[in-house]
Amino acid sequence: MLWLSKCFCNLNSGNDKASIKAKVGYYRLNLLVLVLEVKSLKEFNKERLKKCNKNMNRMNYKGYGIIKYLFEEDSLEFFKLLDSI
C-alpha cells in the first residue's frame, strides 16, 4: 500500500479552508449564474474562457501578485509533487 506524506494545508492556519470557500463563492457568483439562456454552447464556452482569462490578470485578494503568475509558480510545485509520488 502506498502512503503519501505530503501535507496540502498550512498547519495552525484556520483560515486555509475559509480562503478556498471564498474563492469558490467568488466564482459561483461571477461565473456560474443559475438562470442562463445559451443559444450556442461554443459561444458560451468562448465567453466563459474570456472571463476566466480576464480574472487571471487581476491582483490576488491578499495583494501577493497577479493571479496568473501566482498560478504559474504553484503549477511548478504541482509537477514536483507528481514526480515525488
Backbone as XML, in Angstrom:
<?xml version="1.0"?>
<chain id="A" units="angstrom">
  <residue number="1" name="MET">
    <atom name="N" x="0.851" y="-1.180" z="0.000"/>
    <atom name="CA" x="0.000" y="0.000" z="0.000"/>
    <atom name="C" x="0.893" y="1.239" z="0.000"/>
  </residue>
  <residue number="2" name="LEU">
    <atom name="N" x="0.522" y="2.226" z="-0.779"/>
    <atom name="CA" x="1.298" y="3.452" z="-0.903"/>
    <atom name="C" x="0.749" y="4.506" z="0.053"/>
  </residue>
  <residue number="3" name="TRP">
    <atom name="N" x="1.603" y="5.049" z="0.869"/>
    <atom name="CA" x="1.208" y="6.120" z="1.793"/>
    <atom name="C" x="1.850" y="7.413" z="1.326"/>
  </residue>
  <residue number="4" name="LEU">
    <atom name="N" x="1.062" y="8.463" z="1.257"/>
    <atom name="CA" x="1.582" y="9.766" z="0.863"/>
    <atom name="C" x="1.876" y="10.571" z="2.115"/>
  </residue>
  <residue number="5" name="SER">
    <atom name="N" x="2.983" y="11.247" z="2.103"/>
    <atom name="CA" x="3.348" y="12.027" z="3.278"/>
    <atom name="C" x="3.265" y="13.527" z="3.026"/>
  </residue>
  <residue number="6" name="LYS">
    <atom name="N" x="2.673" y="13.922" z="1.936"/>
    <atom name="CA" x="2.571" y="15.346" z="1.623"/>
    <atom name="C" x="1.447" y="15.984" z="2.427"/>
  </residue>
  <residue number="7" name="CYS">
    <atom name="N" x="1.641" y="17.229" z="2.796"/>
    <atom name="CA" x="0.622" y="17.984" z="3.534"/>
    <atom name="C" x="0.166" y="19.122" z="2.630"/>
  </residue>
  <residue number="8" name="PHE">
    <atom name="N" x="-1.122" y="19.207" z="2.373"/>
    <atom name="CA" x="-1.638" y="20.189" z="1.427"/>
    <atom name="C" x="-2.330" y="21.366" z="2.098"/>
  </residue>
  <residue number="9" name="CYS">
    <atom name="N" x="-2.108" y="21.551" z="3.369"/>
    <atom name="CA" x="-2.677" y="22.712" z="4.052"/>
    <atom name="C" x="-1.619" y="23.279" z="4.989"/>
  </residue>
  <residue number="10" name="ASN">
    <atom name="N" x="-1.831" y="24.493" z="5.411"/>
    <atom name="CA" x="-0.910" y="25.128" z="6.340"/>
    <atom name="C" x="-1.278" y="24.732" z="7.756"/>
  </residue>
  <residue number="11" name="LEU">
    <atom name="N" x="-0.341" y="24.161" z="8.476"/>
    <atom name="CA" x="-0.601" y="23.785" z="9.857"/>
    <atom name="C" x="-0.875" y="25.030" z="10.690"/>
  </residue>
  <residue number="12" name="ASN">
    <atom name="N" x="-1.755" y="24.910" z="11.647"/>
    <atom name="CA" x="-2.122" y="26.011" z="12.549"/>
    <atom name="C" x="-2.646" y="27.229" z="11.790"/>
  </residue>
  <residue number="13" name="SER">
    <atom name="N" x="-3.288" y="26.994" z="10.670"/>
    <atom name="CA" x="-3.840" y="28.090" z="9.876"/>
    <atom name="C" x="-5.317" y="27.813" z="9.628"/>
  </residue>
  <residue number="14" name="GLY">
    <atom name="N" x="-6.144" y="28.279" z="10.533"/>
    <atom name="CA" x="-7.577" y="28.030" z="10.443"/>
    <atom name="C" x="-8.254" y="28.706" z="9.271"/>
  </residue>
  <residue number="15" name="ASN">
    <atom name="N" x="-7.610" y="29.716" z="8.697"/>
    <atom name="CA" x="-8.229" y="30.443" z="7.587"/>
    <atom name="C" x="-7.975" y="29.778" z="6.244"/>
  </residue>
  <residue number="16" name="ASP">
    <atom name="N" x="-7.250" y="28.670" z="6.236"/>
    <atom name="CA" x="-6.932" y="27.997" z="4.977"/>
    <atom name="C" x="-8.201" y="27.579" z="4.234"/>
  </residue>
  <residue number="17" name="LYS">
    <atom name="N" x="-9.113" y="26.917" z="4.929"/>
    <atom name="CA" x="-10.357" y="26.469" z="4.297"/>
    <atom name="C" x="-11.248" y="27.651" z="3.934"/>
  </residue>
  <residue number="18" name="ALA">
    <atom name="N" x="-11.273" y="28.653" z="4.791"/>
    <atom name="CA" x="-12.115" y="29.822" z="4.527"/>
    <atom name="C" x="-11.678" y="30.525" z="3.248"/>
  </residue>
  <residue number="19" name="SER">
    <atom name="N" x="-10.395" y="30.569" z="3.016"/>
    <atom name="CA" x="-9.867" y="31.192" z="1.804"/>
    <atom name="C" x="-10.366" y="30.454" z="0.565"/>
  </residue>
  <residue number="20" name="ILE">
    <atom name="N" x="-10.337" y="29.131" z="0.602"/>
    <atom name="CA" x="-10.807" y="28.328" z="-0.528"/>
    <atom name="C" x="-12.306" y="28.520" z="-0.720"/>
  </residue>
  <residue number="21" name="LYS">
    <atom name="N" x="-13.062" y="28.526" z="0.379"/>
    <atom name="CA" x="-14.512" y="28.731" z="0.282"/>
    <atom name="C" x="-14.823" y="30.088" z="-0.334"/>
  </residue>
  <residue number="22" name="ALA">
    <atom name="N" x="-14.051" y="31.098" z="0.020"/>
    <atom name="CA" x="-14.264" y="32.432" z="-0.538"/>
    <atom name="C" x="-14.021" y="32.427" z="-2.046"/>
  </residue>
  <residue number="23" name="LYS">
    <atom name="N" x="-12.987" y="31.726" z="-2.488"/>
    <atom name="CA" x="-12.695" y="31.649" z="-3.924"/>
    <atom name="C" x="-13.819" y="30.929" z="-4.671"/>
  </residue>
  <residue number="24" name="VAL">
    <atom name="N" x="-14.287" y="29.823" z="-4.112"/>
    <atom name="CA" x="-15.386" y="29.080" z="-4.738"/>
    <atom name="C" x="-16.621" y="29.971" z="-4.819"/>
  </residue>
  <residue number="25" name="GLY">
    <atom name="N" x="-16.926" y="30.685" z="-3.744"/>
    <atom name="CA" x="-18.068" y="31.594" z="-3.735"/>
    <atom name="C" x="-17.936" y="32.687" z="-4.781"/>
  </residue>
  <residue number="26" name="TYR">
    <atom name="N" x="-16.735" y="33.229" z="-4.919"/>
    <atom name="CA" x="-16.490" y="34.268" z="-5.918"/>
    <atom name="C" x="-16.814" y="33.760" z="-7.318"/>
  </residue>
  <residue number="27" name="TYR">
    <atom name="N" x="-16.308" y="32.570" z="-7.658"/>
    <atom name="CA" x="-16.550" y="32.019" z="-8.994"/>
    <atom name="C" x="-18.018" y="31.673" z="-9.198"/>
  </residue>
  <residue number="28" name="ARG">
    <atom name="N" x="-18.681" y="31.176" z="-8.171"/>
    <atom name="CA" x="-20.111" y="30.878" z="-8.306"/>
    <atom name="C" x="-20.902" y="32.137" z="-8.608"/>
  </residue>
  <residue number="29" name="LEU">
    <atom name="N" x="-20.601" y="33.210" z="-7.882"/>
    <atom name="CA" x="-21.350" y="34.453" z="-8.063"/>
    <atom name="C" x="-21.029" y="35.153" z="-9.380"/>
  </residue>
  <residue number="30" name="ASN">
    <atom name="N" x="-19.796" y="35.042" z="-9.836"/>
    <atom name="CA" x="-19.377" y="35.803" z="-11.002"/>
    <atom name="C" x="-19.349" y="35.024" z="-12.310"/>
  </residue>
  <residue number="31" name="LEU">
    <atom name="N" x="-19.253" y="33.712" z="-12.250"/>
    <atom name="CA" x="-19.119" y="32.948" z="-13.490"/>
    <atom name="C" x="-20.185" y="31.880" z="-13.682"/>
  </residue>
  <residue number="32" name="LEU">
    <atom name="N" x="-20.806" y="31.410" z="-12.627"/>
    <atom name="CA" x="-21.784" y="30.328" z="-12.736"/>
    <atom name="C" x="-23.161" y="30.835" z="-12.320"/>
  </residue>
  <residue number="33" name="VAL">
    <atom name="N" x="-23.838" y="31.490" z="-13.222"/>
    <atom name="CA" x="-25.147" y="32.077" z="-12.959"/>
    <atom name="C" x="-26.212" y="30.988" z="-13.081"/>
  </residue>
  <residue number="34" name="LEU">
    <atom name="N" x="-27.193" y="30.990" z="-12.184"/>
    <atom name="CA" x="-28.208" y="29.943" z="-12.187"/>
    <atom name="C" x="-29.155" y="30.019" z="-13.380"/>
  </residue>
  <residue number="35" name="VAL">
    <atom name="N" x="-29.677" y="31.207" z="-13.675"/>
    <atom name="CA" x="-30.619" y="31.357" z="-14.786"/>
    <atom name="C" x="-29.842" y="31.839" z="-16.001"/>
  </residue>
  <residue number="36" name="LEU">
    <atom name="N" x="-29.776" y="30.989" z="-17.008"/>
    <atom name="CA" x="-28.924" y="31.295" z="-18.138"/>
    <atom name="C" x="-29.526" y="30.728" z="-19.419"/>
  </residue>
  <residue number="37" name="GLU">
    <atom name="N" x="-29.599" y="31.550" z="-20.452"/>
    <atom name="CA" x="-30.044" y="31.080" z="-21.763"/>
    <atom name="C" x="-28.832" y="31.026" z="-22.674"/>
  </residue>
  <residue number="38" name="VAL">
    <atom name="N" x="-28.615" y="29.882" z="-23.267"/>
    <atom name="CA" x="-27.459" y="29.693" z="-24.137"/>
    <atom name="C" x="-27.956" y="29.263" z="-25.508"/>
  </residue>
  <residue number="39" name="LYS">
    <atom name="N" x="-27.619" y="30.050" z="-26.515"/>
    <atom name="CA" x="-28.021" y="29.700" z="-27.881"/>
    <atom name="C" x="-26.967" y="28.827" z="-28.554"/>
  </residue>
  <residue number="40" name="SER">
    <atom name="N" x="-25.721" y="29.013" z="-28.155"/>
    <atom name="CA" x="-24.631" y="28.230" z="-28.739"/>
    <atom name="C" x="-23.652" y="27.867" z="-27.626"/>
  </residue>
  <residue number="41" name="LEU">
    <atom name="N" x="-23.461" y="26.598" z="-27.407"/>
    <atom name="CA" x="-22.542" y="26.151" z="-26.366"/>
    <atom name="C" x="-21.115" y="26.597" z="-26.677"/>
  </residue>
  <residue number="42" name="LYS">
    <atom name="N" x="-20.778" y="26.603" z="-27.951"/>
    <atom name="CA" x="-19.441" y="27.029" z="-28.360"/>
    <atom name="C" x="-19.200" y="28.496" z="-27.991"/>
  </residue>
  <residue number="43" name="GLU">
    <atom name="N" x="-20.174" y="29.359" z="-28.280"/>
    <atom name="CA" x="-20.053" y="30.780" z="-27.943"/>
    <atom name="C" x="-20.053" y="30.989" z="-26.426"/>
  </residue>
  <residue number="44" name="PHE">
    <atom name="N" x="-20.880" y="30.231" z="-25.730"/>
    <atom name="CA" x="-20.927" y="30.306" z="-24.270"/>
    <atom name="C" x="-19.554" y="29.967" z="-23.690"/>
  </residue>
  <residue number="45" name="ASN">
    <atom name="N" x="-18.951" y="28.889" z="-24.170"/>
    <atom name="CA" x="-17.639" y="28.476" z="-23.673"/>
    <atom name="C" x="-16.564" y="29.509" z="-23.982"/>
  </residue>
  <residue number="46" name="LYS">
    <atom name="N" x="-16.645" y="30.136" z="-25.159"/>
    <atom name="CA" x="-15.692" y="31.191" z="-25.504"/>
    <atom name="C" x="-15.806" y="32.359" z="-24.529"/>
  </residue>
  <residue number="47" name="GLU">
    <atom name="N" x="-17.049" y="32.727" z="-24.215"/>
    <atom name="CA" x="-17.283" y="33.845" z="-23.292"/>
    <atom name="C" x="-16.777" y="33.515" z="-21.887"/>
  </residue>
  <residue number="48" name="ARG">
    <atom name="N" x="-17.035" y="32.308" z="-21.424"/>
    <atom name="CA" x="-16.539" y="31.872" z="-20.098"/>
    <atom name="C" x="-15.019" y="31.918" z="-20.058"/>
  </residue>
  <residue number="49" name="LEU">
    <atom name="N" x="-14.383" y="31.448" z="-21.121"/>
    <atom name="CA" x="-12.924" y="31.440" z="-21.180"/>
    <atom name="C" x="-12.370" y="32.862" z="-21.132"/>
  </residue>
  <residue number="50" name="LYS">
    <atom name="N" x="-13.026" y="33.794" z="-21.851"/>
    <atom name="CA" x="-12.607" y="35.198" z="-21.808"/>
    <atom name="C" x="-12.677" y="35.739" z="-20.386"/>
  </residue>
  <residue number="51" name="LYS">
    <atom name="N" x="-13.783" y="35.443" z="-19.687"/>
    <atom name="CA" x="-13.945" y="35.935" z="-18.315"/>
    <atom name="C" x="-12.904" y="35.327" z="-17.379"/>
  </residue>
  <residue number="52" name="CYS">
    <atom name="N" x="-12.635" y="34.047" z="-17.559"/>
    <atom name="CA" x="-11.622" y="33.388" z="-16.723"/>
    <atom name="C" x="-10.242" y="33.985" z="-16.978"/>
  </residue>
  <residue number="53" name="ASN">
    <atom name="N" x="-9.919" y="34.211" z="-18.248"/>
    <atom name="CA" x="-8.620" y="34.800" z="-18.582"/>
    <atom name="C" x="-8.503" y="36.219" z="-18.039"/>
  </residue>
  <residue number="54" name="LYS">
    <atom name="N" x="-9.590" y="36.979" z="-18.121"/>
    <atom name="CA" x="-9.588" y="38.335" z="-17.571"/>
    <atom name="C" x="-9.374" y="38.287" z="-16.056"/>
  </residue>
  <residue number="55" name="ASN">
    <atom name="N" x="-10.009" y="37.334" z="-15.405"/>
    <atom name="CA" x="-9.869" y="37.190" z="-13.959"/>
    <atom name="C" x="-8.429" y="36.842" z="-13.571"/>
  </residue>
  <residue number="56" name="MET">
    <atom name="N" x="-7.738" y="36.085" z="-14.411"/>
    <atom name="CA" x="-6.354" y="35.696" z="-14.112"/>
    <atom name="C" x="-5.409" y="36.897" z="-14.118"/>
  </residue>
  <residue number="57" name="ASN">
    <atom name="N" x="-5.842" y="38.011" z="-14.716"/>
    <atom name="CA" x="-4.989" y="39.199" z="-14.800"/>
    <atom name="C" x="-5.231" y="40.194" z="-13.674"/>
  </residue>
  <residue number="58" name="ARG">
    <atom name="N" x="-5.984" y="39.787" z="-12.659"/>
    <atom name="CA" x="-6.212" y="40.713" z="-11.546"/>
    <atom name="C" x="-5.307" y="40.350" z="-10.369"/>
  </residue>
  <residue number="59" name="MET">
    <atom name="N" x="-5.235" y="41.269" z="-9.424"/>
    <atom name="CA" x="-4.401" y="41.079" z="-8.240"/>
    <atom name="C" x="-5.030" y="40.047" z="-7.313"/>
  </residue>
  <residue number="60" name="ASN">
    <atom name="N" x="-4.206" y="39.219" z="-6.718"/>
    <atom name="CA" x="-4.630" y="38.262" z="-5.701"/>
    <atom name="C" x="-5.321" y="39.012" z="-4.567"/>
  </residue>
  <residue number="61" name="TYR">
    <atom name="N" x="-6.284" y="38.365" z="-3.913"/>
    <atom name="CA" x="-7.084" y="39.047" z="-2.895"/>
    <atom name="C" x="-6.253" y="39.539" z="-1.716"/>
  </residue>
  <residue number="62" name="LYS">
    <atom name="N" x="-5.089" y="38.964" z="-1.485"/>
    <atom name="CA" x="-4.217" y="39.436" z="-0.407"/>
    <atom name="C" x="-3.136" y="40.381" z="-0.926"/>
  </residue>
  <residue number="63" name="GLY">
    <atom name="N" x="-3.149" y="40.650" z="-2.215"/>
    <atom name="CA" x="-2.175" y="41.569" z="-2.792"/>
    <atom name="C" x="-0.804" y="40.959" z="-3.020"/>
  </residue>
  <residue number="64" name="TYR">
    <atom name="N" x="-0.715" y="39.631" z="-3.101"/>
    <atom name="CA" x="0.572" y="38.961" z="-3.289"/>
    <atom name="C" x="1.082" y="39.044" z="-4.722"/>
  </residue>
  <residue number="65" name="GLY">
    <atom name="N" x="0.228" y="39.372" z="-5.650"/>
    <atom name="CA" x="0.650" y="39.449" z="-7.047"/>
    <atom name="C" x="-0.496" y="39.114" z="-7.977"/>
  </residue>
  <residue number="66" name="ILE">
    <atom name="N" x="-0.214" y="39.127" z="-9.261"/>
    <atom name="CA" x="-1.207" y="38.812" z="-10.280"/>
    <atom name="C" x="-1.501" y="37.308" z="-10.232"/>
  </residue>
  <residue number="67" name="ILE">
    <atom name="N" x="-2.781" y="36.957" z="-10.274"/>
    <atom name="CA" x="-3.206" y="35.561" z="-10.125"/>
    <atom name="C" x="-2.527" y="34.658" z="-11.150"/>
  </residue>
  <residue number="68" name="LYS">
    <atom name="N" x="-2.409" y="35.114" z="-12.385"/>
    <atom name="CA" x="-1.809" y="34.296" z="-13.447"/>
    <atom name="C" x="-0.388" y="33.863" z="-13.074"/>
  </residue>
  <residue number="69" name="TYR">
    <atom name="N" x="0.400" y="34.799" z="-12.552"/>
    <atom name="CA" x="1.787" y="34.487" z="-12.215"/>
    <atom name="C" x="1.873" y="33.620" z="-10.964"/>
  </residue>
  <residue number="70" name="LEU">
    <atom name="N" x="0.987" y="33.863" z="-10.014"/>
    <atom name="CA" x="0.959" y="33.020" z="-8.816"/>
    <atom name="C" x="0.578" y="31.592" z="-9.183"/>
  </residue>
  <residue number="71" name="PHE">
    <atom name="N" x="-0.371" y="31.454" z="-10.106"/>
    <atom name="CA" x="-0.775" y="30.121" z="-10.555"/>
    <atom name="C" x="0.377" y="29.407" z="-11.261"/>
  </residue>
  <residue number="72" name="GLU">
    <atom name="N" x="1.109" y="30.146" z="-12.096"/>
    <atom name="CA" x="2.250" y="29.541" z="-12.795"/>
    <atom name="C" x="3.294" y="29.039" z="-11.797"/>
  </residue>
  <residue number="73" name="GLU">
    <atom name="N" x="3.560" y="29.834" z="-10.752"/>
    <atom name="CA" x="4.504" y="29.402" z="-9.712"/>
    <atom name="C" x="3.998" y="28.144" z="-9.014"/>
  </residue>
  <residue number="74" name="ASP">
    <atom name="N" x="2.722" y="28.143" z="-8.661"/>
    <atom name="CA" x="2.143" y="26.982" z="-7.980"/>
    <atom name="C" x="2.158" y="25.746" z="-8.869"/>
  </residue>
  <residue number="75" name="SER">
    <atom name="N" x="1.899" y="25.938" z="-10.156"/>
    <atom name="CA" x="1.836" y="24.772" z="-11.041"/>
    <atom name="C" x="3.187" y="24.076" z="-11.143"/>
  </residue>
  <residue number="76" name="LEU">
    <atom name="N" x="4.277" y="24.811" z="-11.007"/>
    <atom name="CA" x="5.595" y="24.174" z="-10.992"/>
    <atom name="C" x="5.719" y="23.237" z="-9.795"/>
  </residue>
  <residue number="77" name="GLU">
    <atom name="N" x="5.135" y="23.649" z="-8.674"/>
    <atom name="CA" x="5.160" y="22.802" z="-7.478"/>
    <atom name="C" x="4.259" y="21.585" z="-7.654"/>
  </residue>
  <residue number="78" name="PHE">
    <atom name="N" x="3.144" y="21.729" z="-8.387"/>
    <atom name="CA" x="2.260" y="20.581" z="-8.642"/>
    <atom name="C" x="3.039" y="19.465" z="-9.332"/>
  </residue>
  <residue number="79" name="PHE">
    <atom name="N" x="3.827" y="19.853" z="-10.337"/>
    <atom name="CA" x="4.574" y="18.849" z="-11.094"/>
    <atom name="C" x="5.629" y="18.175" z="-10.223"/>
  </residue>
  <residue number="80" name="LYS">
    <atom name="N" x="6.230" y="18.926" z="-9.310"/>
    <atom name="CA" x="7.196" y="18.324" z="-8.384"/>
    <atom name="C" x="6.505" y="17.286" z="-7.509"/>
  </residue>
  <residue number="81" name="LEU">
    <atom name="N" x="5.279" y="17.589" z="-7.083"/>
    <atom name="CA" x="4.525" y="16.630" z="-6.274"/>
    <atom name="C" x="4.264" y="15.350" z="-7.057"/>
  </residue>
  <residue number="82" name="LEU">
    <atom name="N" x="3.868" y="15.504" z="-8.313"/>
    <atom name="CA" x="3.597" y="14.328" z="-9.142"/>
    <atom name="C" x="4.850" y="13.479" z="-9.322"/>
  </residue>
  <residue number="83" name="ASP">
    <atom name="N" x="5.981" y="14.134" z="-9.488"/>
    <atom name="CA" x="7.233" y="13.400" z="-9.667"/>
    <atom name="C" x="7.647" y="12.655" z="-8.408"/>
  </residue>
  <residue number="84" name="SER">
    <atom name="N" x="7.230" y="13.155" z="-7.254"/>
    <atom name="CA" x="7.654" y="12.533" z="-5.996"/>
    <atom name="C" x="6.779" y="11.353" z="-5.585"/>
  </residue>
  <residue number="85" name="ILE">
    <atom name="N" x="5.679" y="11.143" z="-6.290"/>
    <atom name="CA" x="4.776" y="10.033" z="-5.924"/>
    <atom name="C" x="5.254" y="8.742" z="-6.550"/>
  </residue>
</chain>
